[in-house]
């Protein structure tokens, strides 16, 4: 059976025309190969981090009462994910969703190639537009943070801990497994947070603190926060993407996916252009790598 793919683009109103021409040329050529059935095209407005104070108006899926906060990247991606899971306007559910950002251009044949890999969560590679032009792919380090992928064999395919969403293909089973294994709670500030079912348990000491009216506390070095079932008025979708404290929304999704058995893969043969005023590519990264003589990650294995 020919797989059906929805295409999702996080876009703003300020991208240069050349980007749109390149993007749709690649999409149309890939569709013509006949390796997949094109489902629906979803676009969201605004792809800026929360801490950049982006106030772009008119998120495609934002209702009038959801302006402002819900036009940030995490809410937009979550809205698109909901449309993908429900079949969008047509009601026909696609097997895959392909994410593309408004500043990345993937190479010809990328979607078809990624489908042939038969990985439920796989990304192409693109590079930071600022020095040292590092790849947007990461490995977890001991302190719980992330370290950029520095050294790798071009053309290789391997697992990482986090990828950017600028050129990423995800099977619907990844989203469905997250929905199956997580429960959504509401924080004291009314924001939502998904908690894995295996991590939900009663704690008498924490309950005693909460009974005193405290919403948040630290107990034996652990931050404890009162969580409740979301209010009926909330009407929020499952928060697949959350952007908080400077962490990008893709990190949150990658952690959710990994916790249910789907770590992301990177195919380094799929090298994208990352546009700002011009494209940044693999060659920019490689020149910086050689110039700085950056030491490869000793614990990274391909």
C-alpha positions in Angstrom: 0.0 0.0 0.0 1.3 3.4 -0.9 2.0 5.5 2.2 0.1 8.7 2.7 2.1 11.7 3.9 0.8 15.0 5.3 3.2 17.9 4.9 3.5 20.5 7.7 5.2 23.8 7.4 5.9 26.2 10.2 5.9 29.5 8.4 6.0 33.3 8.9 4.9 36.2 6.8 8.4 37.3 6.2 10.2 34.5 4.2 11.9 35.5 1.0 10.2 34.4 -2.3 13.1 32.2 -3.3 12.5 30.0 -0.3 8.9 29.3 -1.3 9.9 28.5 -4.9 12.6 26.0 -3.8 10.4 24.4 -1.3 7.4 23.7 -3.6 9.7 22.6 -6.4 11.2 19.9 -4.2 7.8 18.8 -2.9 6.2 18.5 -6.3 9.2 16.6 -7.8 9.1 14.2 -4.9 5.3 13.6 -5.2 5.8 12.9 -9.0 8.1 10.0 -8.1 5.0 8.1 -6.9 6.6 6.6 -3.8 3.9 8.2 -1.6 0.5 9.7 -1.7 0.3 13.3 -0.9 -2.2 13.9 1.9 -2.8 17.5 3.1 -0.6 20.5 3.5 -0.7 22.2 6.9 0.8 25.6 7.5 1.2 27.5 10.7 2.2 31.1 11.2 5.0 31.9 13.6 8.1 29.8 14.3 9.9 31.9 16.8 11.0 30.9 20.4 8.8 32.2 23.2 11.7 34.2 24.7 12.1 36.1 21.4 8.7 37.8 22.2 7.3 37.0 18.8 3.9 38.7 18.4 3.1 37.6 14.9 -0.7 37.9 14.3 -3.0 35.3 12.8 -1.9 31.7 13.5 -3.7 29.6 11.0 -5.3 27.3 13.6 -5.7 29.9 16.3 -9.2 31.0 17.2 -9.8 34.7 18.2 -9.7 33.8 21.9 -6.4 31.9 21.5 -4.4 34.8 20.1 -1.0 35.6 21.6 0.3 32.7 23.5 -1.2 30.1 21.2 0.7 31.6 18.2 4.0 30.4 19.5 5.8 27.5 17.8 4.9 24.8 20.4 1.2 25.6 20.2 1.2 25.7 16.4 3.0 22.4 16.1 0.6 20.9 18.6 -2.4 22.2 16.6 -1.0 20.7 13.4 -0.4 17.4 15.2 -4.1 17.3 16.2 -5.2 17.9 12.6 -2.8 15.2 11.4 -4.1 12.7 13.9 -7.8 13.5 13.1 -7.4 13.6 9.4 -7.7 17.4 9.0 -10.5 18.9 6.9 -10.7 15.8 4.7 -11.0 13.3 7.5 -8.6 11.0 5.8 -5.8 10.0 8.1 -2.3 10.0 6.7 0.3 7.5 7.8 3.2 10.0 8.1 3.7 13.7 8.8 6.6 15.5 7.2 7.7 18.6 9.1 9.5 21.4 7.3 10.4 24.8 8.8 10.2 28.1 7.0 13.9 28.5 6.8 15.0 25.0 5.7 15.0 23.6 2.1 15.4 19.8 1.8 17.1 18.1 -1.2 15.2 16.5 -4.0 13.8 13.1 -3.1 14.2 13.5 0.6 10.7 12.4 1.6 10.9 9.3 -0.6 14.3 8.5 0.7 13.3 8.8 4.3 10.2 6.6 3.7 12.5 3.8 2.4 14.5 3.9 5.6 11.5 2.5 7.4 12.3 4.4 10.6 9.3 5.7 12.5 11.1 8.9 13.5 13.9 10.2 11.2 15.3 13.5 10.3 17.6 15.0 7.7 20.5 17.2 8.7 20.7 21.0 8.6 23.1 23.4 10.3 23.1 26.4 12.6 23.1 29.6 10.7 25.6 31.1 13.1 29.2 30.0 13.9 30.3 27.3 14.4 27.5 26.1 12.1 26.9 23.0 14.1 24.4 20.3 13.0 21.0 20.6 14.5 21.1 17.2 16.2 22.0 16.4 19.7 23.2 13.8 22.2 22.2 13.9 25.9 25.1 14.5 28.4 25.4 13.6 32.0 23.9 16.7 33.5 20.7 16.1 31.5 21.4 18.8 28.9 22.3 18.4 25.2 25.5 18.5 23.2 25.6 19.3 19.5 26.5 16.5 17.2 30.0 17.4 16.0 31.7 14.5 14.3 30.0 11.9 12.2 30.5 9.9 9.0 28.8 11.6 6.1 26.1 9.4 4.6 25.6 7.4 7.8 22.3 6.8 9.6 22.2 6.6 13.4 20.2 7.3 16.5 20.5 10.5 18.4 18.6 12.0 21.4 17.2 15.1 19.8 16.7 16.6 16.3 15.3 19.8 15.0 11.9 19.6 13.2 13.1 21.4 10.0 13.2 18.2 7.9 11.6 15.4 9.9 9.4 12.4 9.0 7.3 10.9 11.8 4.9 8.0 11.7 1.5 8.4 13.3 2.3 5.4 15.6 4.8 7.7 17.5 2.0 10.2 18.3 -0.5 7.4 19.2 1.9 5.7 21.5 2.6 9.0 23.4 -1.2 9.5 23.7 -1.5 5.9 25.0 1.2 6.1 27.7 0.8 9.7 29.0 -1.7 11.5 31.1 -2.1 15.3 30.8 -2.2 17.4 34.0 -2.7 21.1 34.6 -0.1 23.2 36.5 -1.0 26.0 39.0 -0.5 28.5 36.2 -3.0 26.6 34.0 -0.4 25.4 31.6 -0.5 21.7 30.6 2.2 19.0 31.2 2.1 15.4 30.1 3.3 12.8 32.7 4.1 9.2 31.8 1.8 6.8 33.6 4.8 5.0 35.1 5.7 8.1 37.0 2.4 8.8 38.6 2.3 7.7 42.3 1.1 8.9 45.7 3.5 10.6 48.0 2.3 11.3 51.5 4.9 14.0 52.3 4.1 15.9 49.1 0.4 15.6 49.8 0.9 17.0 53.3 2.7 20.1 51.9 0.0 20.7 49.3 -2.7 20.3 52.0 -1.2 23.4 53.6 -2.1 25.4 50.5 1.3 25.4 48.9 1.3 25.0 45.1 5.0 24.4 44.8 7.7 23.2 47.1 11.1 21.5 47.2 11.3 18.2 49.2 14.7 16.5 49.7 16.0 18.3 46.6 13.0 17.4 44.4 10.8 20.1 43.0 7.1 19.3 43.8 4.3 21.0 42.1 0.6 20.6 42.5 -1.0 19.1 39.4 -4.7 18.7 38.7 -6.9 17.4 35.9 -7.3 20.0 33.2 -10.3 22.2 33.5 -13.3 21.6 31.2 -12.8 25.2 29.9 -9.2 24.4 28.9 -10.0 23.0 25.5 -6.2 22.5 24.8 -4.9 19.8 22.6 -2.4 17.2 23.9 0.9 19.2 24.4 3.2 17.2 22.1 5.4 20.3 21.9 6.4 22.6 24.8 8.8 25.4 24.7 9.9 26.5 28.2 12.9 28.0 29.9 14.8 28.4 26.7 14.4 24.8 25.6 13.0 24.4 22.1 9.8 22.6 21.5 11.4 19.8 19.5 13.4 18.7 22.6 10.2 18.1 24.5 8.8 16.0 21.7 11.9 14.0 21.3 11.9 13.2 25.0 8.3 12.1 24.8 9.0 9.9 21.8 12.1 8.3 23.4 10.2 7.5 26.6 7.8 5.3 24.6 10.5 3.6 22.5 11.0 5.9 19.5 14.3 7.7 19.6 15.0 9.9 16.5 17.3 8.8 13.7 19.4 11.1 11.6 20.2 10.4 8.0 23.3 12.5 7.2 23.0 11.9 3.5 20.0 14.2 3.5 21.7 17.6 3.8 19.3 20.6 3.9 19.9 24.3 3.3 19.2 26.5 6.3 18.1 29.9 5.2 18.3 33.3 6.8 19.6 36.0 4.5 21.2 33.2 2.6 21.6 29.4 2.9 24.0 27.8 5.4 25.1 24.3 4.4 27.3 21.4 5.3 30.3 23.2 3.8 30.0 26.1 6.3 30.0 23.6 9.1 32.9 21.6 7.8 35.1 24.7 7.3 34.4 25.8 10.9 35.1 22.2 12.1 38.5 22.2 10.5 39.3 25.7 11.6 38.5 25.1 15.2 39.9 21.6 15.3 36.9 20.6 17.4 37.5 17.4 19.3 34.9 14.7 18.4 32.6 13.4 21.1 34.5 10.5 22.7 31.3 8.8 23.8 29.5 9.0 20.5 29.4 5.9 18.4 28.0 5.4 14.9 
